[in-house]
Amino acid sequence: MAENEDKLVKAIDKLTKATHRSNNLGWMVLRGIFYSIGWIIGLALIATLIYYTLPLIGEGNALGRFVHAIANIIQRNQY
């Protein structure tokens, strides 16, 4: 019985230390920076995929014409 209680106390101490470590201000700032970088990379990938796939829709519908016009404007402004 005392053996189980010792294991429980050790587990609680370990959990308390991990909680204090994860609530550290420096760790939270670092985690926020990496979280933001992940969002930026993800949004850039999604925007790139949309930029290259939507003009392939074609001239057949209103969405295709609109996207094609936007793509042409972007391409003209690059030079």
C-alpha positions as CSV (number, residue, x, y, z in Angstrom):
1,M,0.0,0.0,0.0
2,A,2.8,2.4,0.9
3,E,4.5,1.5,-2.3
4,N,1.5,2.6,-4.4
5,E,1.3,5.9,-2.4
6,D,5.0,6.6,-3.1
7,K,4.5,6.0,-6.8
8,L,1.5,8.3,-6.7
9,V,3.4,11.0,-4.9
10,K,6.3,10.8,-7.4
11,A,3.9,11.0,-10.3
12,I,2.2,14.0,-8.8
13,D,5.6,15.7,-8.2
14,K,6.7,15.0,-11.8
15,L,3.4,16.4,-13.1
16,T,3.8,19.5,-11.0
17,K,7.3,20.1,-12.3
18,A,6.2,19.6,-15.9
19,T,3.3,22.1,-15.3
20,H,5.6,24.7,-13.9
21,R,8.0,24.2,-16.8
22,S,5.3,24.6,-19.4
23,N,3.9,27.7,-17.8
24,N,7.3,29.5,-18.0
25,L,7.0,32.8,-19.8
26,G,10.1,32.2,-22.0
27,W,8.7,28.8,-23.1
28,M,5.3,30.4,-23.8
29,V,6.9,33.1,-26.0
30,L,9.0,30.6,-27.9
31,R,5.9,28.4,-28.4
32,G,3.9,31.4,-29.7
33,I,6.7,32.3,-32.1
34,F,6.8,28.8,-33.6
35,Y,3.0,28.6,-33.7
36,S,2.9,31.9,-35.7
37,I,5.6,30.7,-38.1
38,G,3.6,27.5,-38.6
39,W,0.5,29.5,-39.5
40,I,2.4,31.7,-41.9
41,I,3.9,28.7,-43.7
42,G,0.6,27.0,-43.8
43,L,-1.3,30.0,-45.2
44,A,1.4,30.6,-47.7
45,L,1.1,27.0,-49.0
46,I,-2.6,27.2,-49.2
47,A,-2.5,30.6,-51.0
48,T,0.1,29.2,-53.5
49,L,-2.1,26.2,-54.2
50,I,-5.2,28.3,-54.7
51,Y,-3.2,30.7,-56.9
52,Y,-2.1,27.9,-59.2
53,T,-5.2,25.8,-59.2
54,L,-8.1,28.3,-59.5
55,P,-6.9,29.7,-62.9
56,L,-7.2,26.2,-64.2
57,I,-10.9,26.3,-63.8
58,G,-11.1,28.1,-67.1
59,E,-13.2,30.7,-68.8
60,G,-16.4,28.7,-68.7
61,N,-17.9,30.2,-65.5
62,A,-17.9,33.4,-63.6
63,L,-15.5,32.2,-60.9
64,G,-13.1,31.1,-63.6
65,R,-13.2,34.4,-65.3
66,F,-12.8,36.3,-62.1
67,V,-9.8,34.2,-60.9
68,H,-8.2,34.4,-64.4
69,A,-8.5,38.2,-64.3
70,I,-7.0,38.4,-60.8
71,A,-4.1,36.1,-61.9
72,N,-3.5,38.3,-65.0
73,I,-3.4,41.5,-62.8
74,I,-0.9,39.8,-60.4
75,Q,1.3,38.7,-63.3
76,R,1.3,42.1,-64.9
77,N,2.3,43.8,-61.6
78,Q,5.3,41.5,-61.1
79,Y,7.3,43.1,-63.9
